[in-house]
Amino acid sequence: MNIRNYMESDFDSIQQLNHDEGWNQLVERDALTREAWRQSNIAYVMECEEERLSLIGAD
């Protein structure tokens, strides 16, 4: 397991996780969600064997 800083290339996987969790507003507001991740002071991704498992983001 690896926890690392968010990279722009993670965004599609994050949106898939949002969809899977039923957080449809984040999925529907794709551009705003992407910008929120880009501007976040805290943005981490947890992955295991190249699969993104979790995410943490905050302003």
Biopython code that builds the backbone (N, CA, C, O; Angstrom):
import numpy as np
from Bio.PDB.StructureBuilder import StructureBuilder

atoms = [
    (1, "MET", "N", (0.838, -1.154, 0.000)),
    (1, "MET", "CA", (0.000, 0.000, 0.000)),
    (1, "MET", "C", (0.894, 1.231, 0.000)),
    (1, "MET", "O", (1.943, 1.259, 0.644)),
    (2, "ASN", "N", (0.455, 2.252, -0.738)),
    (2, "ASN", "CA", (1.235, 3.469, -0.876)),
    (2, "ASN", "C", (0.300, 4.669, -0.756)),
    (2, "ASN", "O", (-0.753, 4.707, -1.394)),
    (3, "ILE", "N", (0.681, 5.643, 0.056)),
    (3, "ILE", "CA", (-0.036, 6.916, 0.134)),
    (3, "ILE", "C", (0.887, 7.974, -0.444)),
    (3, "ILE", "O", (2.041, 8.104, -0.035)),
    (4, "ARG", "N", (0.359, 8.729, -1.405)),
    (4, "ARG", "CA", (1.184, 9.723, -2.086)),
    (4, "ARG", "C", (0.346, 10.946, -2.423)),
    (4, "ARG", "O", (-0.879, 10.930, -2.297)),
    (5, "ASN", "N", (1.014, 11.991, -2.848)),
    (5, "ASN", "CA", (0.337, 13.207, -3.265)),
    (5, "ASN", "C", (-0.487, 12.969, -4.522)),
    (5, "ASN", "O", (-0.118, 12.176, -5.389)),
    (6, "TYR", "N", (-1.600, 13.666, -4.601)),
    (6, "TYR", "CA", (-2.463, 13.639, -5.778)),
    (6, "TYR", "C", (-1.708, 14.150, -6.997)),
    (6, "TYR", "O", (-0.937, 15.106, -6.913)),
    (7, "MET", "N", (-1.943, 13.493, -8.137)),
    (7, "MET", "CA", (-1.433, 13.950, -9.425)),
    (7, "MET", "C", (-2.632, 14.095, -10.367)),
    (7, "MET", "O", (-3.619, 13.372, -10.230)),
    (8, "GLU", "N", (-2.548, 15.012, -11.306)),
    (8, "GLU", "CA", (-3.637, 15.245, -12.249)),
    (8, "GLU", "C", (-4.073, 13.949, -12.940)),
    (8, "GLU", "O", (-5.254, 13.780, -13.244)),
    (9, "SER", "N", (-3.149, 13.054, -13.185)),
    (9, "SER", "CA", (-3.473, 11.785, -13.848)),
    (9, "SER", "C", (-4.357, 10.873, -12.985)),
    (9, "SER", "O", (-4.873, 9.877, -13.492)),
    (10, "ASP", "N", (-4.541, 11.185, -11.703)),
    (10, "ASP", "CA", (-5.407, 10.414, -10.811)),
    (10, "ASP", "C", (-6.881, 10.756, -10.975)),
    (10, "ASP", "O", (-7.744, 10.013, -10.508)),
    (11, "PHE", "N", (-7.175, 11.865, -11.628)),
    (11, "PHE", "CA", (-8.538, 12.397, -11.576)),
    (11, "PHE", "C", (-9.593, 11.440, -12.112)),
    (11, "PHE", "O", (-10.656, 11.319, -11.504)),
    (12, "ASP", "N", (-9.349, 10.766, -13.210)),
    (12, "ASP", "CA", (-10.349, 9.838, -13.743)),
    (12, "ASP", "C", (-10.657, 8.721, -12.753)),
    (12, "ASP", "O", (-11.811, 8.315, -12.617)),
    (13, "SER", "N", (-9.645, 8.226, -12.067)),
    (13, "SER", "CA", (-9.867, 7.188, -11.048)),
    (13, "SER", "C", (-10.652, 7.748, -9.868)),
    (13, "SER", "O", (-11.503, 7.058, -9.308)),
    (14, "ILE", "N", (-10.379, 8.971, -9.494)),
    (14, "ILE", "CA", (-11.121, 9.620, -8.406)),
    (14, "ILE", "C", (-12.588, 9.760, -8.789)),
    (14, "ILE", "O", (-13.475, 9.492, -7.978)),
    (15, "GLN", "N", (-12.840, 10.175, -10.016)),
    (15, "GLN", "CA", (-14.223, 10.308, -10.452)),
    (15, "GLN", "C", (-14.922, 8.943, -10.486)),
    (15, "GLN", "O", (-16.117, 8.859, -10.202)),
    (16, "GLN", "N", (-14.208, 7.898, -10.821)),
    (16, "GLN", "CA", (-14.796, 6.558, -10.793)),
    (16, "GLN", "C", (-15.144, 6.167, -9.362)),
    (16, "GLN", "O", (-16.209, 5.602, -9.114)),
    (17, "LEU", "N", (-14.252, 6.464, -8.421)),
    (17, "LEU", "CA", (-14.549, 6.203, -7.009)),
    (17, "LEU", "C", (-15.760, 7.012, -6.557)),
    (17, "LEU", "O", (-16.622, 6.491, -5.849)),
    (18, "ASN", "N", (-15.833, 8.285, -6.961)),
    (18, "ASN", "CA", (-16.984, 9.114, -6.619)),
    (18, "ASN", "C", (-18.269, 8.486, -7.152)),
    (18, "ASN", "O", (-19.276, 8.428, -6.446)),
    (19, "HIS", "N", (-18.233, 8.021, -8.383)),
    (19, "HIS", "CA", (-19.393, 7.374, -8.993)),
    (19, "HIS", "C", (-19.776, 6.110, -8.225)),
    (19, "HIS", "O", (-20.946, 5.896, -7.909)),
    (20, "ASP", "N", (-18.785, 5.281, -7.929)),
    (20, "ASP", "CA", (-19.029, 4.025, -7.225)),
    (20, "ASP", "C", (-19.637, 4.255, -5.840)),
    (20, "ASP", "O", (-20.431, 3.441, -5.368)),
    (21, "GLU", "N", (-19.268, 5.359, -5.190)),
    (21, "GLU", "CA", (-19.783, 5.679, -3.854)),
    (21, "GLU", "C", (-21.130, 6.399, -3.909)),
    (21, "GLU", "O", (-21.751, 6.644, -2.875)),
    (22, "GLY", "N", (-21.580, 6.738, -5.125)),
    (22, "GLY", "CA", (-22.861, 7.426, -5.259)),
    (22, "GLY", "C", (-22.780, 8.925, -5.048)),
    (22, "GLY", "O", (-23.799, 9.576, -4.812)),
    (23, "TRP", "N", (-21.583, 9.478, -5.129)),
    (23, "TRP", "CA", (-21.400, 10.921, -4.963)),
    (23, "TRP", "C", (-21.561, 11.591, -6.327)),
    (23, "TRP", "O", (-20.616, 12.145, -6.888)),
    (24, "ASN", "N", (-22.786, 11.521, -6.836)),
    (24, "ASN", "CA", (-23.061, 11.929, -8.205)),
    (24, "ASN", "C", (-22.860, 13.407, -8.465)),
    (24, "ASN", "O", (-22.523, 13.795, -9.584)),
    (25, "GLN", "N", (-23.059, 14.239, -7.456)),
    (25, "GLN", "CA", (-22.862, 15.677, -7.652)),
    (25, "GLN", "C", (-21.402, 15.969, -8.030)),
    (25, "GLN", "O", (-21.137, 16.830, -8.869)),
    (26, "LEU", "N", (-20.474, 15.260, -7.417)),
    (26, "LEU", "CA", (-19.061, 15.449, -7.760)),
    (26, "LEU", "C", (-18.779, 15.002, -9.188)),
    (26, "LEU", "O", (-17.988, 15.623, -9.898)),
    (27, "VAL", "N", (-19.428, 13.926, -9.600)),
    (27, "VAL", "CA", (-19.247, 13.411, -10.957)),
    (27, "VAL", "C", (-19.871, 14.363, -11.972)),
    (27, "VAL", "O", (-19.268, 14.670, -13.001)),
    (28, "GLU", "N", (-21.085, 14.828, -11.675)),
    (28, "GLU", "CA", (-21.788, 15.726, -12.595)),
    (28, "GLU", "C", (-21.091, 17.071, -12.739)),
    (28, "GLU", "O", (-21.138, 17.682, -13.807)),
    (29, "ARG", "N", (-20.457, 17.529, -11.696)),
    (29, "ARG", "CA", (-19.737, 18.811, -11.726)),
    (29, "ARG", "C", (-18.241, 18.562, -11.939)),
    (29, "ARG", "O", (-17.394, 19.004, -11.162)),
    (30, "ASP", "N", (-17.960, 17.854, -12.998)),
    (30, "ASP", "CA", (-16.610, 17.386, -13.305)),
    (30, "ASP", "C", (-15.567, 18.499, -13.264)),
    (30, "ASP", "O", (-14.537, 18.355, -12.607)),
    (31, "ALA", "N", (-15.818, 19.593, -13.950)),
    (31, "ALA", "CA", (-14.826, 20.676, -14.022)),
    (31, "ALA", "C", (-14.586, 21.297, -12.650)),
    (31, "ALA", "O", (-13.445, 21.597, -12.301)),
    (32, "LEU", "N", (-15.643, 21.494, -11.871)),
    (32, "LEU", "CA", (-15.485, 22.067, -10.525)),
    (32, "LEU", "C", (-14.762, 21.098, -9.594)),
    (32, "LEU", "O", (-13.934, 21.511, -8.782)),
    (33, "THR", "N", (-15.073, 19.817, -9.714)),
    (33, "THR", "CA", (-14.402, 18.811, -8.891)),
    (33, "THR", "C", (-12.921, 18.745, -9.228)),
    (33, "THR", "O", (-12.076, 18.667, -8.337)),
    (34, "ARG", "N", (-12.612, 18.776, -10.527)),
    (34, "ARG", "CA", (-11.212, 18.752, -10.957)),
    (34, "ARG", "C", (-10.455, 19.970, -10.403)),
    (34, "ARG", "O", (-9.339, 19.836, -9.900)),
    (35, "GLU", "N", (-11.066, 21.144, -10.498)),
    (35, "GLU", "CA", (-10.418, 22.359, -10.007)),
    (35, "GLU", "C", (-10.252, 22.321, -8.490)),
    (35, "GLU", "O", (-9.246, 22.795, -7.963)),
    (36, "ALA", "N", (-11.229, 21.763, -7.792)),
    (36, "ALA", "CA", (-11.113, 21.641, -6.332)),
    (36, "ALA", "C", (-9.917, 20.774, -5.957)),
    (36, "ALA", "O", (-9.181, 21.105, -5.027)),
    (37, "TRP", "N", (-9.715, 19.669, -6.669)),
    (37, "TRP", "CA", (-8.544, 18.829, -6.410)),
    (37, "TRP", "C", (-7.258, 19.583, -6.752)),
    (37, "TRP", "O", (-6.266, 19.483, -6.031)),
    (38, "ARG", "N", (-7.279, 20.316, -7.823)),
    (38, "ARG", "CA", (-6.090, 21.061, -8.259)),
    (38, "ARG", "C", (-5.699, 22.120, -7.224)),
    (38, "ARG", "O", (-4.513, 22.363, -7.003)),
    (39, "GLN", "N", (-6.695, 22.748, -6.591)),
    (39, "GLN", "CA", (-6.453, 23.843, -5.653)),
    (39, "GLN", "C", (-6.355, 23.399, -4.188)),
    (39, "GLN", "O", (-6.053, 24.214, -3.316)),
    (40, "SER", "N", (-6.606, 22.134, -3.918)),
    (40, "SER", "CA", (-6.646, 21.657, -2.542)),
    (40, "SER", "C", (-5.281, 21.737, -1.866)),
    (40, "SER", "O", (-4.251, 21.427, -2.464)),
    (41, "ASN", "N", (-5.303, 22.161, -0.608)),
    (41, "ASN", "CA", (-4.070, 22.189, 0.195)),
    (41, "ASN", "C", (-3.672, 20.800, 0.664)),
    (41, "ASN", "O", (-2.493, 20.534, 0.897)),
    (42, "ILE", "N", (-4.646, 19.915, 0.802)),
    (42, "ILE", "CA", (-4.412, 18.538, 1.228)),
    (42, "ILE", "C", (-5.026, 17.637, 0.163)),
    (42, "ILE", "O", (-6.242, 17.643, -0.027)),
    (43, "ALA", "N", (-4.206, 16.872, -0.525)),
    (43, "ALA", "CA", (-4.707, 16.003, -1.591)),
    (43, "ALA", "C", (-3.805, 14.770, -1.684)),
    (43, "ALA", "O", (-2.690, 14.839, -2.201)),
    (44, "TYR", "N", (-4.302, 13.653, -1.180)),
    (44, "TYR", "CA", (-3.546, 12.410, -1.168)),
    (44, "TYR", "C", (-4.355, 11.289, -1.802)),
    (44, "TYR", "O", (-5.585, 11.313, -1.798)),
    (45, "VAL", "N", (-3.657, 10.325, -2.337)),
    (45, "VAL", "CA", (-4.257, 9.137, -2.937)),
    (45, "VAL", "C", (-3.604, 7.921, -2.299)),
    (45, "VAL", "O", (-2.384, 7.868, -2.145)),
    (46, "MET", "N", (-4.426, 6.944, -1.930)),
    (46, "MET", "CA", (-3.907, 5.679, -1.429)),
    (46, "MET", "C", (-4.104, 4.649, -2.533)),
    (46, "MET", "O", (-5.191, 4.528, -3.097)),
    (47, "GLU", "N", (-3.053, 3.918, -2.831)),
    (47, "GLU", "CA", (-3.151, 2.917, -3.881)),
    (47, "GLU", "C", (-2.468, 1.634, -3.442)),
    (47, "GLU", "O", (-1.581, 1.629, -2.587)),
    (48, "CYS", "N", (-2.910, 0.554, -4.054)),
    (48, "CYS", "CA", (-2.348, -0.758, -3.801)),
    (48, "CYS", "C", (-2.192, -1.449, -5.138)),
    (48, "CYS", "O", (-3.179, -1.707, -5.826)),
    (49, "GLU", "N", (-0.970, -1.749, -5.508)),
    (49, "GLU", "CA", (-0.677, -2.390, -6.783)),
    (49, "GLU", "C", (-1.315, -1.640, -7.950)),
    (49, "GLU", "O", (-2.015, -2.229, -8.773)),
    (50, "GLU", "N", (-1.066, -0.333, -8.008)),
    (50, "GLU", "CA", (-1.531, 0.540, -9.089)),
    (50, "GLU", "C", (-3.029, 0.814, -9.085)),
    (50, "GLU", "O", (-3.506, 1.544, -9.954)),
    (51, "GLU", "N", (-3.789, 0.262, -8.147)),
    (51, "GLU", "CA", (-5.220, 0.525, -8.055)),
    (51, "GLU", "C", (-5.465, 1.577, -6.978)),
    (51, "GLU", "O", (-5.021, 1.414, -5.842)),
    (52, "ARG", "N", (-6.168, 2.656, -7.327)),
    (52, "ARG", "CA", (-6.488, 3.686, -6.353)),
    (52, "ARG", "C", (-7.616, 3.183, -5.472)),
    (52, "ARG", "O", (-8.673, 2.788, -5.965)),
    (53, "LEU", "N", (-7.387, 3.198, -4.173)),
    (53, "LEU", "CA", (-8.346, 2.652, -3.234)),
    (53, "LEU", "C", (-9.072, 3.720, -2.439)),
    (53, "LEU", "O", (-10.217, 3.515, -2.035)),
    (54, "SER", "N", (-8.439, 4.836, -2.209)),
    (54, "SER", "CA", (-9.015, 5.860, -1.365)),
    (54, "SER", "C", (-8.404, 7.205, -1.721)),
    (54, "SER", "O", (-7.388, 7.280, -2.412)),
    (55, "LEU", "N", (-9.037, 8.263, -1.240)),
    (55, "LEU", "CA", (-8.535, 9.593, -1.508)),
    (55, "LEU", "C", (-8.865, 10.505, -0.345)),
    (55, "LEU", "O", (-9.836, 10.292, 0.380)),
    (56, "ILE", "N", (-8.042, 11.518, -0.182)),
    (56, "ILE", "CA", (-8.253, 12.514, 0.862)),
    (56, "ILE", "C", (-8.005, 13.858, 0.219)),
    (56, "ILE", "O", (-6.958, 14.089, -0.387)),
    (57, "GLY", "N", (-8.963, 14.730, 0.353)),
    (57, "GLY", "CA", (-8.806, 16.084, -0.172)),
    (57, "GLY", "C", (-9.522, 17.065, 0.730)),
    (57, "GLY", "O", (-10.603, 16.772, 1.241)),
    (58, "ALA", "N", (-8.929, 18.224, 0.927)),
    (58, "ALA", "CA", (-9.549, 19.265, 1.766)),
    (58, "ALA", "C", (-9.015, 20.612, 1.312)),
    (58, "ALA", "O", (-7.950, 20.719, 0.703)),
    (59, "ASP", "N", (-9.791, 21.632, 1.631)),
    (59, "ASP", "CA", (-9.345, 23.003, 1.315)),
    (59, "ASP", "C", (-8.505, 23.556, 2.419)),
    (59, "ASP", "O", (-8.041, 24.693, 2.332)),
]
sb = StructureBuilder()
sb.init_structure("model")
sb.init_model(0)
sb.init_chain("A")
sb.init_seg("    ")
for serial, (resi, resn, name, xyz) in enumerate(atoms, 1):
    if name == "N":
        sb.init_residue(resn, " ", resi, " ")
    sb.init_atom(name, np.array(xyz, "f"), 0.0, 1.0, " ", f" {name:<3s}", serial, name[0])
structure = sb.get_structure()
